[in-house]
Amino acid sequence: MNQLPPRACQWSRRVRLR
């Protein structure tokens, strides 16, 4: 599940903060 780029980590974090 860690195959996505580091950008996906930031996008997921922003969606969770929302």
PDB file of N, CA, C and O in Angstrom:
ATOM      1  N   MET A   1       0.848  -1.215   0.000  1.00  0.00           N
ATOM      2  CA  MET A   1       0.000   0.000   0.000  1.00  0.00           C
ATOM      3  C   MET A   1       0.877   1.256   0.000  1.00  0.00           C
ATOM      4  O   MET A   1       0.386   2.378  -0.125  1.00  0.00           O
ATOM      5  N   ASN A   2       2.161   1.039   0.140  1.00  0.00           N
ATOM      6  CA  ASN A   2       3.095   2.198   0.139  1.00  0.00           C
ATOM      7  C   ASN A   2       3.656   2.417  -1.265  1.00  0.00           C
ATOM      8  O   ASN A   2       4.773   2.908  -1.427  1.00  0.00           O
ATOM      9  N   GLN A   3       2.876   2.052  -2.267  1.00  0.00           N
ATOM     10  CA  GLN A   3       3.406   2.193  -3.649  1.00  0.00           C
ATOM     11  C   GLN A   3       3.088   3.579  -4.198  1.00  0.00           C
ATOM     12  O   GLN A   3       3.700   4.020  -5.171  1.00  0.00           O
ATOM     13  N   LEU A   4       2.138   4.260  -3.579  1.00  0.00           N
ATOM     14  CA  LEU A   4       1.778   5.611  -4.098  1.00  0.00           C
ATOM     15  C   LEU A   4       2.914   6.607  -3.822  1.00  0.00           C
ATOM     16  O   LEU A   4       3.690   6.414  -2.886  1.00  0.00           O
ATOM     17  N   PRO A   5       3.010   7.630  -4.602  1.00  0.00           N
ATOM     18  CA  PRO A   5       4.065   8.643  -4.429  1.00  0.00           C
ATOM     19  C   PRO A   5       3.853   9.433  -3.133  1.00  0.00           C
ATOM     20  O   PRO A   5       2.789   9.336  -2.521  1.00  0.00           O
ATOM     21  N   PRO A   6       4.840  10.205  -2.714  1.00  0.00           N
ATOM     22  CA  PRO A   6       4.746  10.994  -1.465  1.00  0.00           C
ATOM     23  C   PRO A   6       3.638  12.040  -1.575  1.00  0.00           C
ATOM     24  O   PRO A   6       3.139  12.526  -0.561  1.00  0.00           O
ATOM     25  N   ARG A   7       3.260  12.382  -2.783  1.00  0.00           N
ATOM     26  CA  ARG A   7       2.203  13.427  -2.955  1.00  0.00           C
ATOM     27  C   ARG A   7       0.873  12.852  -2.449  1.00  0.00           C
ATOM     28  O   ARG A   7       0.061  13.582  -1.881  1.00  0.00           O
ATOM     29  N   ALA A   8       0.652  11.576  -2.650  1.00  0.00           N
ATOM     30  CA  ALA A   8      -0.635  10.967  -2.214  1.00  0.00           C
ATOM     31  C   ALA A   8      -0.748  11.093  -0.691  1.00  0.00           C
ATOM     32  O   ALA A   8      -1.842  11.262  -0.154  1.00  0.00           O
ATOM     33  N   CYS A   9       0.378  11.010  -0.015  1.00  0.00           N
ATOM     34  CA  CYS A   9       0.353  11.110   1.470  1.00  0.00           C
ATOM     35  C   CYS A   9      -0.164  12.501   1.857  1.00  0.00           C
ATOM     36  O   CYS A   9      -0.966  12.635   2.782  1.00  0.00           O
ATOM     37  N   GLN A  10       0.293  13.515   1.156  1.00  0.00           N
ATOM     38  CA  GLN A  10      -0.133  14.899   1.507  1.00  0.00           C
ATOM     39  C   GLN A  10      -1.612  15.080   1.160  1.00  0.00           C
ATOM     40  O   GLN A  10      -2.356  15.712   1.910  1.00  0.00           O
ATOM     41  N   TRP A  11      -2.023  14.540   0.053  1.00  0.00           N
ATOM     42  CA  TRP A  11      -3.443  14.710  -0.355  1.00  0.00           C
ATOM     43  C   TRP A  11      -4.362  14.032   0.677  1.00  0.00           C
ATOM     44  O   TRP A  11      -5.393  14.578   1.069  1.00  0.00           O
ATOM     45  N   SER A  12      -3.965  12.853   1.094  1.00  0.00           N
ATOM     46  CA  SER A  12      -4.797  12.107   2.077  1.00  0.00           C
ATOM     47  C   SER A  12      -4.852  12.908   3.384  1.00  0.00           C
ATOM     48  O   SER A  12      -5.891  12.962   4.042  1.00  0.00           O
ATOM     49  N   ARG A  13      -3.748  13.514   3.745  1.00  0.00           N
ATOM     50  CA  ARG A  13      -3.690  14.274   5.036  1.00  0.00           C
ATOM     51  C   ARG A  13      -4.605  15.485   4.921  1.00  0.00           C
ATOM     52  O   ARG A  13      -5.277  15.846   5.887  1.00  0.00           O
ATOM     53  N   ARG A  14      -4.639  16.096   3.789  1.00  0.00           N
ATOM     54  CA  ARG A  14      -5.493  17.336   3.630  1.00  0.00           C
ATOM     55  C   ARG A  14      -6.960  16.889   3.690  1.00  0.00           C
ATOM     56  O   ARG A  14      -7.783  17.561   4.312  1.00  0.00           O
ATOM     57  N   VAL A  15      -7.280  15.803   3.072  1.00  0.00           N
ATOM     58  CA  VAL A  15      -8.695  15.353   3.058  1.00  0.00           C
ATOM     59  C   VAL A  15      -9.119  14.975   4.474  1.00  0.00           C
ATOM     60  O   VAL A  15     -10.274  15.172   4.850  1.00  0.00           O
ATOM     61  N   ARG A  16      -8.208  14.445   5.242  1.00  0.00           N
ATOM     62  CA  ARG A  16      -8.578  14.019   6.636  1.00  0.00           C
ATOM     63  C   ARG A  16      -8.734  15.285   7.486  1.00  0.00           C
ATOM     64  O   ARG A  16      -9.605  15.345   8.354  1.00  0.00           O
ATOM     65  N   LEU A  17      -7.924  16.257   7.249  1.00  0.00           N
ATOM     66  CA  LEU A  17      -8.037  17.507   8.055  1.00  0.00           C
ATOM     67  C   LEU A  17      -9.391  18.167   7.759  1.00  0.00           C
ATOM     68  O   LEU A  17     -10.006  18.776   8.634  1.00  0.00           O
ATOM     69  N   ARG A  18      -9.838  18.031   6.507  1.00  0.00           N
ATOM     70  CA  ARG A  18     -11.116  18.662   6.122  1.00  0.00           C
ATOM     71  C   ARG A  18     -12.206  17.993   6.928  1.00  0.00           C
ATOM     72  O   ARG A  18     -13.378  18.343   6.791  1.00  0.00           O
TER      73      ARG A  18
END
